[in-house]
Amino acid sequence: MPAVPTPPLPAQDAPIGVYDSGVGGLSVLRALRARLPAERFVYVADSGHAPYGDRPRPYLLGRAGAVAGFFVAQRAKALVLACNTISVVAAETLRAQHALPIVAMEPAIKPAVAATRSGIVLVLATTATVHSPAVERLCRIWGREVEILLQPCPGLVELIEQGRFADPATRALLERYLRPALDAGADMVVLGCTHYAFVQDEIRRLAGPAVQVIEPSEAVARQLVYRLGPALAPAGAAGASTCYYTSGDTEALRRFLEVMGRPGAVVNRLPEDG
């Protein structure tokens, strides 16, 4: 049987694609830019089809395929799935369809299990992530000697998309989703959705200093560096930039970026077939 040809090394100046259902992946993009300041990035917020958390699997696979096709047309040298829901539902399918490196997210259950002292770990995630085979596998492998509490968080992504990080409604939802596990003795909280990074200060305030909150953006950045290797842009290279696309309200994303310290960012409309 003939060997599968090795895909050509991508150009160092090719962009890196970053994909989320909305604004949550901006927390990952922030970590990527900090680690890779010479790179070009293309960010897609599929807000016109969000939230993803309660969507059926075929719908999510369709959106993931369309957005990945957009990044391929942009000649991206790698794709970061900055969305736990898409990662657990579609990462393997996308890797079978495309040759470019694809870095996916998964809830940081393994490090939480290693670090817990109480033996109780809370995972906050979307409904689709909580019920995915990928999370079931992680719990089966790492949950033999600890209790892993999986908490779906409907409604939370929508509030974060609106920038309501410290809103009373957001605090009320967080209290509802955190309190039972905290009262049961959980000392680790895993953020299983990239949106939740924007409310991690509120989560820490509610959980208290004895509880550790794990947010995986830095780990994703390290994995991307490893996967790209010689295809990374050289330090000090000119041309570093970020282009933004959304299938939703371009003005809403522009305002969110302004709040996040990116005033003047140009937000483009994602093509209908992307």
DAKAGI-V422923 format. One record per pair of residues at least 24 apart in sequence whose ideal C-beta (glycine too) atoms are under 10 Angstrom apart, sorted by the first residue. I is the first residue (numbers start at 1). J is the second residue. If there is no record, write none. Layout:
# DAKAGI-V422923
i=I j=J
i=I j=J
This chain:
# DAKAGI-V422923
i=4 j=99
i=5 j=99
i=6 j=99
i=7 j=98
i=7 j=99
i=7 j=100
i=7 j=101
i=8 j=99
i=9 j=77
i=9 j=228
i=9 j=229
i=9 j=230
i=9 j=231
i=10 j=75
i=10 j=76
i=10 j=77
i=10 j=78
i=10 j=99
i=10 j=100
i=10 j=101
i=10 j=228
i=10 j=230
i=10 j=231
i=11 j=75
i=11 j=77
i=11 j=231
i=11 j=233
i=12 j=38
i=12 j=39
i=12 j=77
i=12 j=228
i=12 j=230
i=12 j=231
i=12 j=232
i=12 j=233
i=12 j=234
i=12 j=237
i=13 j=38
i=13 j=39
i=13 j=40
i=13 j=75
i=13 j=77
i=13 j=231
i=13 j=233
i=13 j=234
i=13 j=237
i=13 j=238
i=13 j=239
i=13 j=240
i=14 j=39
i=14 j=40
i=14 j=42
i=14 j=74
i=14 j=75
i=14 j=76
i=14 j=77
i=14 j=78
i=14 j=100
i=14 j=231
i=14 j=233
i=15 j=39
i=15 j=40
i=15 j=41
i=15 j=42
i=15 j=43
i=15 j=71
i=15 j=74
i=15 j=75
i=15 j=76
i=15 j=77
i=15 j=78
i=15 j=233
i=15 j=239
i=15 j=241
i=15 j=242
i=15 j=243
i=16 j=40
i=16 j=41
i=16 j=42
i=16 j=43
i=16 j=71
i=16 j=76
i=16 j=77
i=16 j=78
i=16 j=79
i=16 j=80
i=16 j=100
i=16 j=101
i=16 j=103
i=16 j=224
i=16 j=228
i=16 j=231
i=16 j=232
i=16 j=233
i=16 j=242
i=17 j=41
i=17 j=42
i=17 j=43
i=17 j=44
i=17 j=67
i=17 j=68
i=17 j=70
i=17 j=71
i=17 j=72
i=17 j=74
i=17 j=75
i=17 j=76
i=17 j=77
i=17 j=78
i=17 j=79
i=17 j=80
i=17 j=81
i=17 j=82
i=17 j=100
i=17 j=102
i=18 j=42
i=18 j=43
i=18 j=44
i=18 j=45
i=18 j=71
i=18 j=76
i=18 j=78
i=18 j=79
i=18 j=80
i=18 j=81
i=18 j=82
i=18 j=83
i=18 j=103
i=18 j=220
i=18 j=224
i=18 j=242
i=18 j=244
i=19 j=43
i=19 j=44
i=19 j=45
i=19 j=46
i=19 j=63
i=19 j=64
i=19 j=67
i=19 j=68
i=19 j=70
i=19 j=71
i=19 j=76
i=19 j=79
i=19 j=80
i=19 j=81
i=19 j=82
i=19 j=83
i=19 j=86
i=19 j=87
i=19 j=90
i=19 j=94
i=19 j=102
i=19 j=245
i=20 j=44
i=20 j=45
i=20 j=46
i=20 j=47
i=20 j=50
i=20 j=52
i=20 j=67
i=20 j=80
i=20 j=81
i=20 j=82
i=20 j=83
i=20 j=84
i=20 j=85
i=20 j=86
i=20 j=105
i=20 j=193
i=20 j=194
i=20 j=195
i=21 j=45
i=21 j=46
i=21 j=47
i=21 j=48
i=21 j=49
i=21 j=50
i=21 j=51
i=21 j=52
i=21 j=53
i=21 j=55
i=21 j=60
i=21 j=63
i=21 j=67
i=21 j=82
i=21 j=83
i=21 j=84
i=21 j=85
i=21 j=86
i=21 j=126
i=21 j=157
i=21 j=161
i=21 j=193
i=21 j=194
i=21 j=195
i=21 j=247
i=21 j=248
i=22 j=46
i=22 j=47
i=22 j=48
i=22 j=49
i=22 j=50
i=22 j=51
i=22 j=52
i=22 j=83
i=22 j=157
i=22 j=158
i=22 j=160
i=22 j=161
i=22 j=194
i=22 j=195
i=22 j=246
i=22 j=247
i=22 j=248
i=22 j=252
i=22 j=253
i=22 j=256
i=23 j=47
i=23 j=50
i=23 j=157
i=23 j=160
i=23 j=161
i=23 j=162
i=23 j=163
i=23 j=194
i=23 j=195
i=23 j=198
i=23 j=246
i=23 j=248
i=23 j=252
i=23 j=253
i=23 j=256
i=23 j=257
i=23 j=259
i=23 j=260
i=24 j=50
i=24 j=51
i=24 j=52
i=24 j=82
i=24 j=83
i=24 j=84
i=24 j=85
i=24 j=157
i=24 j=160
i=24 j=161
i=24 j=191
i=24 j=193
i=24 j=194
i=24 j=195
i=24 j=196
i=24 j=197
i=24 j=198
i=25 j=80
i=25 j=81
i=25 j=82
i=25 j=83
i=25 j=86
i=25 j=105
i=25 j=194
i=25 j=195
i=25 j=197
i=25 j=217
i=25 j=220
i=26 j=82
i=26 j=194
i=26 j=195
i=26 j=197
i=26 j=198
i=26 j=217
i=26 j=242
i=26 j=244
i=26 j=253
i=26 j=256
i=26 j=257
i=26 j=260
i=26 j=262
i=27 j=82
i=27 j=191
i=27 j=194
i=27 j=195
i=27 j=196
i=27 j=197
i=27 j=198
i=27 j=200
i=27 j=215
i=27 j=216
i=27 j=217
i=27 j=220
i=27 j=260
i=28 j=80
i=28 j=81
i=28 j=82
i=28 j=83
i=28 j=103
i=28 j=105
i=28 j=194
i=28 j=197
i=28 j=215
i=28 j=216
i=28 j=217
i=28 j=218
i=28 j=220
i=28 j=221
i=28 j=224
i=29 j=80
i=29 j=82
i=29 j=194
i=29 j=217
i=29 j=221
i=29 j=242
i=29 j=244
i=29 j=260
i=29 j=262
i=30 j=197
i=30 j=217
i=30 j=221
i=30 j=260
i=30 j=261
i=30 j=262
i=31 j=82
i=31 j=197
i=31 j=215
i=31 j=216
i=31 j=217
i=31 j=218
i=31 j=219
i=31 j=220
i=31 j=221
i=31 j=222
i=31 j=224
i=32 j=80
i=32 j=82
i=32 j=103
i=32 j=217
i=32 j=218
i=32 j=220
i=32 j=221
i=32 j=224
i=32 j=225
i=32 j=242
i=33 j=221
i=33 j=240
i=33 j=242
i=34 j=217
i=34 j=218
i=34 j=221
i=35 j=217
i=35 j=218
i=35 j=220
i=35 j=221
i=35 j=222
i=35 j=224
i=35 j=225
i=36 j=221
i=36 j=224
i=36 j=225
i=36 j=228
i=36 j=232
i=36 j=233
i=36 j=235
i=36 j=240
i=37 j=233
i=37 j=235
i=37 j=236
i=37 j=237
i=37 j=240
i=38 j=232
i=38 j=233
i=38 j=234
i=38 j=235
i=38 j=236
i=38 j=237
i=38 j=238
i=38 j=239
i=38 j=240
i=39 j=77
i=39 j=78
i=39 j=224
i=39 j=228
i=39 j=232
i=39 j=233
i=39 j=237
i=39 j=239
i=39 j=240
i=39 j=241
i=39 j=242
i=40 j=74
i=40 j=76
i=40 j=77
i=40 j=233
i=40 j=237
i=40 j=239
i=40 j=240
i=40 j=241
i=40 j=242
i=40 j=243
i=41 j=76
i=41 j=80
i=41 j=240
i=41 j=241
i=41 j=242
i=41 j=243
i=41 j=244
i=42 j=70
i=42 j=71
i=42 j=74
i=42 j=75
i=42 j=76
i=42 j=79
i=42 j=241
i=42 j=242
i=42 j=243
i=42 j=244
i=42 j=245
i=42 j=268
i=43 j=80
i=43 j=82
i=43 j=242
i=43 j=243
i=43 j=244
i=43 j=245
i=43 j=246
i=43 j=253
i=43 j=257
i=43 j=265
i=43 j=267
i=44 j=68
i=44 j=70
i=44 j=71
i=44 j=74
i=44 j=79
i=44 j=82
i=44 j=243
i=44 j=244
i=44 j=245
i=44 j=246
i=44 j=247
i=44 j=268
i=44 j=270
i=44 j=274
i=45 j=82
i=45 j=83
i=45 j=161
i=45 j=244
i=45 j=245
i=45 j=246
i=45 j=247
i=45 j=248
i=45 j=249
i=45 j=250
i=45 j=252
i=45 j=253
i=45 j=256
i=45 j=257
i=45 j=267
i=45 j=270
i=46 j=70
i=46 j=83
i=46 j=86
i=46 j=245
i=46 j=246
i=46 j=247
i=46 j=248
i=46 j=270
i=46 j=274
i=47 j=161
i=47 j=246
i=47 j=247
i=47 j=248
i=47 j=249
i=47 j=250
i=47 j=252
i=47 j=253
i=47 j=256
i=47 j=270
i=48 j=246
i=48 j=247
i=48 j=248
i=48 j=249
i=48 j=269
i=48 j=270
i=48 j=272
i=49 j=247
i=49 j=248
i=49 j=270
i=50 j=83
i=50 j=85
i=50 j=157
i=50 j=158
i=50 j=161
i=50 j=195
i=50 j=246
i=50 j=247
i=50 j=248
i=51 j=85
i=51 j=126
i=51 j=127
i=51 j=128
i=51 j=154
i=51 j=155
i=51 j=156
i=51 j=157
i=51 j=158
i=51 j=160
i=51 j=161
i=51 j=193
i=51 j=195
i=52 j=83
i=52 j=84
i=52 j=85
i=52 j=86
i=52 j=89
i=52 j=126
i=52 j=127
i=52 j=128
i=52 j=129
i=52 j=157
i=52 j=193
i=53 j=83
i=53 j=84
i=53 j=85
i=53 j=125
i=53 j=126
i=53 j=127
i=53 j=128
i=53 j=129
i=53 j=130
i=53 j=152
i=53 j=153
i=53 j=154
i=53 j=155
i=53 j=156
i=53 j=157
i=53 j=158
i=53 j=193
i=53 j=195
i=54 j=85
i=54 j=126
i=54 j=127
i=54 j=128
i=54 j=152
i=54 j=154
i=54 j=157
i=55 j=85
i=55 j=89
i=55 j=126
i=55 j=127
i=55 j=128
i=56 j=89
i=56 j=128
i=57 j=89
i=57 j=90
i=57 j=128
i=57 j=132
i=58 j=89
i=59 j=89
i=60 j=85
i=60 j=86
i=60 j=88
i=60 j=89
i=60 j=90
i=60 j=93
i=60 j=128
i=61 j=86
i=61 j=89
i=61 j=90
i=61 j=93
i=61 j=94
i=62 j=90
i=63 j=89
i=63 j=90
i=63 j=247
i=63 j=274
i=64 j=89
i=64 j=90
i=64 j=91
i=64 j=93
i=64 j=94
i=64 j=97
i=65 j=90
i=65 j=93
i=65 j=94
i=65 j=97
i=65 j=98
i=66 j=247
i=66 j=270
i=66 j=271
i=66 j=272
i=66 j=273
i=66 j=274
i=67 j=94
i=67 j=245
i=67 j=247
i=67 j=270
i=67 j=274
i=68 j=93
i=68 j=94
i=68 j=97
i=68 j=98
i=68 j=100
i=68 j=102
i=68 j=274
i=69 j=97
i=69 j=98
i=69 j=271
i=69 j=273
i=69 j=274
i=70 j=245
i=70 j=247
i=70 j=270
i=70 j=271
i=70 j=273
i=70 j=274
i=71 j=98
i=71 j=100
i=71 j=102
i=71 j=245
i=71 j=274
i=72 j=97
i=72 j=98
i=72 j=99
i=72 j=100
i=73 j=271
i=73 j=273
i=73 j=274
i=74 j=243
i=74 j=245
i=74 j=274
i=75 j=100
i=76 j=100
i=76 j=101
i=77 j=101
i=77 j=228
i=77 j=231
i=77 j=232
i=77 j=233
i=78 j=102
i=78 j=103
i=78 j=224
i=78 j=227
i=78 j=228
i=78 j=231
i=78 j=232
i=79 j=103
i=79 j=104
i=79 j=224
i=80 j=104
i=80 j=105
i=80 j=220
i=80 j=221
i=80 j=223
i=80 j=224
i=80 j=227
i=81 j=105
i=81 j=106
i=81 j=194
i=81 j=220
i=82 j=194
i=82 j=217
i=82 j=220
i=83 j=126
i=83 j=129
i=83 j=193
i=83 j=194
i=83 j=195
i=84 j=125
i=84 j=126
i=84 j=128
i=84 j=129
i=84 j=130
i=84 j=132
i=84 j=134
i=84 j=135
i=84 j=191
i=84 j=192
i=84 j=193
i=84 j=194
i=84 j=195
i=84 j=196
i=84 j=216
i=85 j=125
i=85 j=126
i=85 j=127
i=85 j=128
i=85 j=129
i=85 j=130
i=85 j=132
i=85 j=157
i=85 j=192
i=85 j=193
i=85 j=194
i=86 j=128
i=86 j=129
i=87 j=129
i=87 j=132
i=87 j=134
i=87 j=194
i=87 j=220
i=88 j=125
i=88 j=126
i=88 j=128
i=88 j=129
i=88 j=130
i=88 j=131
i=88 j=132
i=88 j=133
i=88 j=134
i=88 j=135
i=88 j=136
i=88 j=137
i=88 j=138
i=88 j=192
i=89 j=128
i=89 j=129
i=89 j=132
i=89 j=133
i=89 j=134
i=91 j=134
i=92 j=134
i=100 j=227
i=100 j=231
i=101 j=223
i=101 j=224
i=101 j=226
i=101 j=227
i=101 j=228
i=101 j=229
i=101 j=231
i=102 j=227
i=103 j=220
i=103 j=221
i=103 j=222
i=103 j=223
i=103 j=224
i=103 j=225
i=103 j=226
i=103 j=227
i=103 j=228
i=104 j=134
i=104 j=220
i=104 j=223
i=105 j=129
i=105 j=192
i=105 j=193
i=105 j=194
i=105 j=216
i=105 j=217
i=105 j=219
i=105 j=220
i=105 j=223
i=106 j=132
i=106 j=134
i=106 j=135
i=106 j=137
i=106 j=138
i=106 j=192
i=106 j=216
i=106 j=219
i=106 j=220
i=107 j=132
i=107 j=134
i=107 j=135
i=107 j=138
i=107 j=139
i=107 j=148
i=107 j=150
i=107 j=190
i=107 j=191
i=107 j=192
i=107 j=193
i=107 j=214
i=107 j=216
i=108 j=138
i=108 j=188
i=108 j=190
i=108 j=191
i=108 j=192
i=108 j=214
i=108 j=215
i=108 j=216
i=108 j=219
i=109 j=135
i=109 j=137
i=109 j=138
i=109 j=139
i=109 j=141
i=109 j=142
i=109 j=143
i=109 j=146
i=109 j=148
i=109 j=150
i=109 j=188
i=109 j=190
i=109 j=192
i=109 j=214
i=110 j=138
i=110 j=141
i=110 j=142
i=110 j=190
i=111 j=142
i=111 j=188
i=111 j=190
i=111 j=212
i=111 j=214
i=111 j=216
i=111 j=219
i=112 j=142
i=112 j=146
i=112 j=148
i=112 j=186
i=112 j=187
i=112 j=188
i=112 j=189
i=112 j=190
i=112 j=212
i=112 j=213
i=112 j=214
i=113 j=138
i=113 j=139
i=113 j=141
i=113 j=142
i=113 j=143
i=113 j=144
i=113 j=145
i=113 j=146
i=113 j=148
i=113 j=188
i=113 j=190
i=114 j=142
i=114 j=146
i=114 j=188
i=115 j=187
i=115 j=188
i=115 j=212
i=115 j=214
i=116 j=145
i=116 j=146
i=116 j=147
i=116 j=148
i=116 j=185
i=116 j=186
i=116 j=187
i=116 j=188
i=116 j=212
i=117 j=185
i=117 j=187
i=117 j=188
i=117 j=210
i=117 j=212
i=118 j=146
i=118 j=147
i=118 j=184
i=118 j=185
i=118 j=186
i=118 j=187
i=118 j=188
i=118 j=210
i=118 j=211
i=119 j=145
i=119 j=146
i=119 j=147
i=119 j=148
i=119 j=185
i=119 j=186
i=119 j=187
i=119 j=188
i=120 j=146
i=120 j=147
i=120 j=148
i=120 j=149
i=120 j=181
i=120 j=182
i=120 j=184
i=120 j=185
i=120 j=186
i=120 j=187
i=120 j=188
i=121 j=146
i=121 j=147
i=121 j=148
i=121 j=149
i=121 j=150
i=121 j=181
i=121 j=186
i=121 j=187
i=121 j=188
i=121 j=189
i=121 j=190
i=121 j=212
i=121 j=214
i=122 j=147
i=122 j=148
i=122 j=149
i=122 j=150
i=122 j=151
i=122 j=177
i=122 j=178
i=122 j=180
i=122 j=181
i=122 j=182
i=122 j=184
i=122 j=186
i=122 j=187
i=122 j=188
i=122 j=189
i=122 j=190
i=122 j=192
i=122 j=207
i=122 j=211
i=122 j=213
i=123 j=148
i=123 j=149
i=123 j=150
i=123 j=151
i=123 j=152
i=123 j=181
i=123 j=186
i=123 j=188
i=123 j=189
i=123 j=190
i=123 j=191
i=123 j=192
i=123 j=193
i=123 j=214
i=124 j=149
i=124 j=150
i=124 j=151
i=124 j=152
i=124 j=153
i=124 j=156
i=124 j=174
i=124 j=177
i=124 j=178
i=124 j=181
i=124 j=189
i=124 j=190
i=124 j=191
i=124 j=192
i=124 j=193
i=124 j=196
i=124 j=199
i=124 j=203
i=124 j=213
i=125 j=150
i=125 j=151
i=125 j=152
i=125 j=153
i=125 j=156
i=125 j=190
i=125 j=191
i=125 j=192
i=125 j=193
i=125 j=196
i=126 j=152
i=126 j=153
i=126 j=154
i=126 j=156
i=126 j=157
i=126 j=192
i=126 j=193
i=126 j=195
i=126 j=196
i=127 j=152
i=127 j=153
i=127 j=154
i=128 j=152
i=128 j=193
i=129 j=153
i=129 j=192
i=129 j=193
i=130 j=192
i=135 j=192
i=138 j=190
i=146 j=188
i=147 j=181
i=147 j=184
i=147 j=185
i=147 j=186
i=148 j=186
i=148 j=188
i=148 j=190
i=149 j=180
i=149 j=181
i=149 j=184
i=149 j=186
i=149 j=189
i=149 j=190
i=150 j=181
i=150 j=190
i=150 j=192
i=151 j=176
i=151 j=177
i=151 j=178
i=151 j=180
i=151 j=181
i=151 j=186
i=151 j=189
i=151 j=190
i=151 j=192
i=152 j=177
i=152 j=192
i=152 j=193
i=153 j=177
i=153 j=178
i=153 j=192
i=153 j=193
i=153 j=195
i=153 j=196
i=156 j=193
i=156 j=195
i=156 j=196
i=156 j=199
i=157 j=193
i=157 j=194
i=157 j=195
i=157 j=196
i=158 j=195
i=159 j=195
i=159 j=198
i=159 j=199
i=160 j=193
i=160 j=194
i=160 j=195
i=160 j=196
i=160 j=197
i=160 j=198
i=160 j=199
i=160 j=256
i=161 j=195
i=161 j=198
i=161 j=248
i=161 j=252
i=161 j=253
i=161 j=256
i=162 j=252
i=162 j=256
i=163 j=198
i=163 j=252
i=163 j=255
i=163 j=256
i=163 j=259
i=163 j=260
i=164 j=198
i=164 j=199
i=165 j=198
i=165 j=199
i=165 j=200
i=165 j=201
i=165 j=202
i=165 j=259
i=166 j=199
i=166 j=201
i=166 j=202
i=166 j=205
i=167 j=199
i=167 j=202
i=170 j=198
i=170 j=199
i=170 j=202
i=171 j=199
i=171 j=202
i=171 j=205
i=171 j=206
i=173 j=199
i=173 j=202
i=174 j=199
i=174 j=202
i=174 j=203
i=174 j=205
i=174 j=206
i=174 j=207
i=175 j=202
i=175 j=206
i=177 j=203
i=177 j=206
i=178 j=202
i=178 j=203
i=178 j=206
i=178 j=207
i=178 j=211
i=179 j=206
i=179 j=207
i=181 j=207
i=181 j=211
i=182 j=206
i=182 j=207
i=182 j=208
i=182 j=210
i=182 j=211
i=186 j=211
i=187 j=211
i=187 j=212
i=188 j=212
i=188 j=213
i=188 j=214
i=189 j=213
i=189 j=214
i=189 j=215
i=190 j=214
i=190 j=215
i=190 j=216
i=191 j=215
i=191 j=216
i=191 j=217
i=192 j=216
i=194 j=220
i=198 j=256
i=198 j=259
i=198 j=260
i=242 j=266
i=243 j=267
i=243 j=268
i=244 j=268
i=244 j=270
i=245 j=269
i=245 j=270
i=245 j=271
i=245 j=274
i=246 j=270
i=247 j=271
i=247 j=272
i=247 j=274
